[in-house]
Amino acid sequence: MKKLLLVLLLALPAAMPVWGQNEEYAVLIKQGMKALEADSLSKAETIFLRAIAIKPTDKGSAALYRYVGQVRTRQGRAQEALEAFNSALQLVPDAREVLMDRASLNIQMGRNSHAINDLNDLLTLNPDHPEALFFRAYIYAGQHLNAKARADYERLVTLQPRNREARLGLALLCDRDRRPQEAMEHIDVLLRYWPDDATVYAVRGGMYQKRRQYEQALRDMNHAIELEPGNPDFYISRALLYKDFHKKSLATADFRKAVELGASAQECASMMLDAE
């Protein structure tokens, strides 16, 4: 946790005063940090709020508001966490890590338009911010703004060629955007970097399935299951593949296996009925 505090302080603008000289303020901060180290989240929140009350307009309190927001996020108190991040940004509008925290929370809350605003602000401050590029691309892809999503994904893989999530996102986007050759090229790169990644094989299997190349699709689905036999999603994917070429008994068996591994029984039952 001490390392996390150091990272936070380094992320804040250099001109920002960190902690004041007020003795009680400094003591409370130390107590709050000890509570965080002990994973006493509610206690840490209470102490940090007491410190903030001493210097409510001090820019250094932005860091404390961020900690309060992170505690509330971990506790599932999303709206209250949002209020804490808002308070931090009122004190330091260009605090990049707080913008990222608030954007992530907005995505969790389904407030994508608010998240985009934060990500835009963050990328204005740092056009090469990896997380901001990834999450903005993810939102754009969900909104079917494919050109914008592609631009962010491509910038990110240029900056970080081994960014697995970005390459997967770009491969899926290309496949959806009727660029099958590009999609497969990205899958090939992924498999060069991660030759034993079950998810990549499952994704490629799904692409083959869309092209009705069932033999190749089944080969990849089988390999994904060999690599991660405890993943219920892969059994569901293979069941849907079996359904496509009318192997109903095999599809049903895979749906049942997925339920054994923790998949939703109701959802699988619905898909099983479709397969019969």
Secondary structure, 3 states (H helix, E strand, C coil): CHHHHHHHHHHCCCCCCCCCCCHHHHHHHHHHHHHHHCCCHHHHHHHHHHHHHHCCCCCCHHHHHHHHHHHHHHCCCHHHHHHHHHHHHHHCCCCHHHHHHHHHHHHHCCCHHHHHHHHHHHHHHCCCCHHHHHHHHHHHHHCCCHHHHHHHHHHHHHHCCCCHHHHHHHHHHHHHCCCHHHHHHHHHHHHHHCCCCHHHHHHHHHHHHHCCCHHHHHHHHHHHHHHCCCCHHHHHHHHHHHHHCCCHHHHHHHHHHHHHCCCCHHHHHHHHHHHC
